[in-house]
């Protein structure tokens, strides 16, 4: 979770960020077999002001791109403007 938080802070320095590991809710799920986790992210940032929901989600995915290949199997995003 620290890697996710750090990657988001690198892209959204002013943000209030919470990261929850929800992997335990998906035990036995086919995707869980890879060892990558299921996470829920809530991020509030001025960078999202005026952006539609899809653009906010794309910005979060861009910030986490490398981790989506190695650490994250599923991601729930709540991205709100400050």
N, C-alpha and C positions, 0 to 999 in steps of 0.2 A: 504494500500500500504506500510505503514511503516513496518508492520509485514513481508511482503515479502522481502523488502529491507534488513531488519535485519537478516532474516534467510539466505539470500544469502551471506551477508557479513560475517556471522559466518563460512560459508564453503569456501568462496573465498575472503579472507581478502584483497588481492591486487587488487580486481576487480573494474572496473568502471561499475556502474549499473544504469540503468534507468528502472522505472516501470510505466506503463501507465494503468489506469483503463479504459477499453473499455466496461464496463457493459452497458452504455447508448446505445450502438450500438445494444444491444441484448434485449431490452425491449420487453416483450411479448413472448420471447423465453421460451420454456418449462423448460430448465435448470435454467433460471433466477428466477423461482418461488421458488427455494430452498433458495434464499437469498445470495448464493455464487456468486462471481463475475467473470467477464471475464477480463483477464489481458494480457498485452504484456510486456515482459521482454527483455531487451538488456543487455548483460553482456559480458565484455571483461576481460579476465583473463589469466595470464601466466599458470594457471592450465590446460588450454585447449590446450596448445602447443603439437602438435603431435597426438592429439586425433581426430578420425573421428567424423563426425556430430552426429551420434547416441550416441556415448559415451559422448559427451558434453551434449546432451539433457538428457541422463540418470543421469548425475551428477547434473544437475539443478533439475530434478524431485526428486532425493534423498535428496537434500538440502531442498526442499519444501514439503516433504512427509506429515508432520502433517497438514500443511495448505491446502493441496489438499483434506483432509478429512473434513475440517471445513470452509474454506474461499474461496477457488478457485474452480470454476466450469470448466473454460476453460483457457488455457494458451498458448500464442504464444511465442516461444523462439527464440531469435537471440543470439547465444553463439559463440563468436569469440576468438581466441587466441590473446594474447597481442603482 
